[in-house]
Amino acid sequence: MIASETPVSRLRVEFPEMSAHRTLSGGQRLIAFLLAALLVAGLRLELALTLTLLLALATAVYLVNLGFRLLFLISALRGAPLVAVADEDARSIPDRDLPVYTVLVPAYHEASVIGHTLQALERLDYPRERLDVKLLLEADDQETIAAATAAAARTSLAIEIARVPVGLPRTKPKACNVGLAHAKGSLVTIFDVEDRPEPLQLRRAALAFRRLPPSVACLQAKLSYHNARQNIITRWFTAEYETWFTLLLPALARHGGPVPLGGTSMHIKRDILERVGGWDPYNVTEDADLGVRLQRFRYQVMVLDSTTLEESNSDFVNWVKQRSRWYKGYLQTWLVHMRHPRRLWRELGPRGFLGLSVMIGAVPILQIINPLFWGLTVLWFVDRNPFLQSLLPPAIYFPALLSLVLGNFLALYMGLIAIRVARRPYLLVAALLAPAYWVMMSIAAVRALLQLVIAPSFWEKSVHGLDVHAPVAEGAHATR
Amino acid sequence: MQHASSLRPRAGTTTRRLPPVAEGPWVFGLAATGYLAAAAVLTFGYQAVVPEALSRVGNASYVLFSRDPHLAAIGFVWQPLQSFLALTLLPFKGVFPALLQLGFAGSIVSALFMAGSVFLVNRLLRDFGLSRLPRLLLTLLFGLHPVLLYVGGTGLPQALFLFFSLLATVALARWLERGRLSGLVAAGAALAAAYLASPAALGAVLGAAALVVYRSLRNQDRSDPNRGLTAVCDALILVGPVLLVVAAWNGATWLITGDPFHQLSSIYSLGSQLHAEGTDGVGVVDVFRRAVAIEPGLLALGGLAAFGALRLRQPGLVAGTTLLAPALVTAMVAQTSAAGLPSMTPFVAIIPLTVLWAAAASFRGAPLSQRLVAALALAVAIPASASALLDPGLAPQEAAILRPVVMASGSQQRPADPFAAARAIAQFLDAEHLPAGSVLVDSSTGFPVIVASANPRQFVITNDRDFRLALTDPSGMAVQYLLVPAPSNPISVPSLDALVRAYPGLYDSGAGVGSLVREFDGRDQVPAWRLFRVIGR
């Protein structure tokens, strides 16, 4: 057992400008204040002009977002490259050639689930003596520590239980940093307690890293859900994940955009991870942030063709909490990296810069303004309000109309293609009913914005174990 | 390291690697030159301008140059794609006035897309594995078909329809062969574009969707409980883009005209009008006679092709037949139900269909006699359909354009200019230097006058948002003139004119709103138009 006293945020010490310890830098506060003042002044003095400019700005963001999605769809249809390692190749590497692999499993209040977690890890096909499994438990979570100690004794794995010191911020990345400080492996990955990684995943990743150029720092495995059929929320969530991991993420990686990593099953070289400062304990989507940071340090992220099955959130309130955290984290990530926009532009290039802003930073904002735009659309056609009509000159009206029609179509159509590619056609009805899911996203986005102001680093934990039945076989066909 | 594509839901059948062929660009270039030359000869040599084609270019011009320029001025009587594409050329009308005045912008669009169709047919034939000589021969027989020369040379939208249907065929064949979803998406997008050229594309969409469902079901394990849903997904991926454009285009039509199927209903009224006027009946027999006149060899080839298809299982043939045959049937049914003009051009789908069947019948290793029969059956179509195009009984629309051309080419005389009256009116009005909105005219009948005028802003047209107001109260809206087509006007259907319908007896007496200023005669001294001055209240 490790009783850890290591600093939890090297990032804050080594690269303070890249840490979300403070949400806004001094300069950003000033700019935010000036913008707010300008907005208030504009609304008071030149209402119509200000509103027209706001509509134009929103339309431009919508259009760039639409352009990226179209580009990614075309790229995916042409066959976006996933890093694939054949089963035979993965199995045939001699054990002595495999690196030591550190598997971090952060958990908090998971006493009931932790036993299953260890069972899932036991299915990993990797030499036991080269596997460095660390359960990262909060020092005051006696219940989980007890359950984990008992379960660990029953497995063939050598499991180390690391106690994460109590104190703020109490986040998953903080726990991971504690694990990282004691990691023995040259490769590191994270699995959540409810994860069921494909057994050959570690072997595939290890071999892929050997074959790929040294600049590839991280391989993100695909994530999907084992309880897709549980209810409409899990169906929606699964269809969304399939779109993200089978269509968008590989295309994003190909086009050199910053790849927001998934929270688990990302396989990363330890030396590089340490060089870039580890995880940011103050960022509630430390995964997305790390993807961007790697890119800024000129490392590459690619998508590994291997699937980890997770438990999809099945409860409305729980889903909204989780999604709010993600959106809050997206905003944090964007704000952190936008502290020096010119430097960011230099480091990521124009496409990466736009990609970060539009595919990560703008996502929560678009979710917030979506309902407003739907309202405006209804008002436009039903009421034919003359004031509204005066706000939309043709140069804004037609692009906005295009983005309304094509954007919504594309969102539905990509879902359709994704479930077909993932061979989950039973999600068809959910994919077609997705607009109701978008309403949930908007609710979460509003909540995220409020939380960003009130409690930026507060981690709202998702409850696991809500899947009523979890047949292991289901979804296995999605695994290669 | 292998790079696996994530978008290969099933293991594709083996792909033949074809050697790179450089003939495609040549085929396109030659065909484009030929069709553009045909368009130039018809338009400038013989003034052979198809009123429908000119009207479509007129619609494009209202978006840019009318008194009330707005996108919806494109009009909702016809599918919009031809006008949209012609619109991109209209800014050059200053240098080249014929682009608008003779509708040559539309002819350029049609010529280029018809050349694109020739290119695609050539490519399909290459995918069939036909060797160079038969491939080029069949391509040539396709490209020289008189109906295609007519369509490509006069600015009719069937060139777009043909191009996008063939593009969908190529894409769908790719899906059949390799099972990649990109083929389905591309086919769907091409069909959506085809629908924006002609509603007959809906037939092709149904055929394609049926084929996709069938193949998708056959490709999967019978034991798979998700078999049916997977097939539905595949069909929806194909149909999705079509649903989008139907929703967008017909939704816009509905918002602006109040009737989502304005295209159908207004064409319908046109068709029934023709009936009422005693124009050729469009019975089933007539429709079949027209189809056979275009491709007399179709049925013979069908038999040979069925035989060849069984041996070949050629994806291009399967895709082409399931797309083009239903599109043809749709056009035929539309004509029998008087939803289309009595004309041969709506049946263009029959031509590539016949060529594909001829190709299937002359596969590699087929007896020479069979290959000769196939070529002959195609060759026969050229003289047969050429004479049919000149037969007013079979092709009244086309014969009206082409007979004067043929007669004039026999003598030294140029045919009489059918738009002389319209040009005279435009000159008369332009000389008045009227302010914007002075002349009330229905653009669906008055388009020849509007496109001939140097001052298009002087007209209040049907496409304007205040047309209704001006029609009910001309003097209140500062309208000075009413332009009314004569019952004998050869170009338009005068009884459909909005002014004639609003004021019965307007042409004869002025109906109390106008006093006659001048009558303009058309060909052979037949009255074509009357211009009335609005009587103030």
Interface residues (C-beta under 8 A of the other chain):
Chain A: A76 L77 R78 G79 A80 P81 L82 V83 A84 V85 A86 A208 R211 L212 T246 P250 D305 F381 P394 F398 V405 L406 F409 L412 Y413 L416 I417 I419 R420 V421 R423 P425 Y426 L428
Chain B: M1 Q2 H3 A4 S5 S6 L7 R8 P9 H70 L71 R180 L181 S182 V185 N226 L229 T230 V232 C233 D234 L236 I237 G240 P241 L244 A247 A248 L255
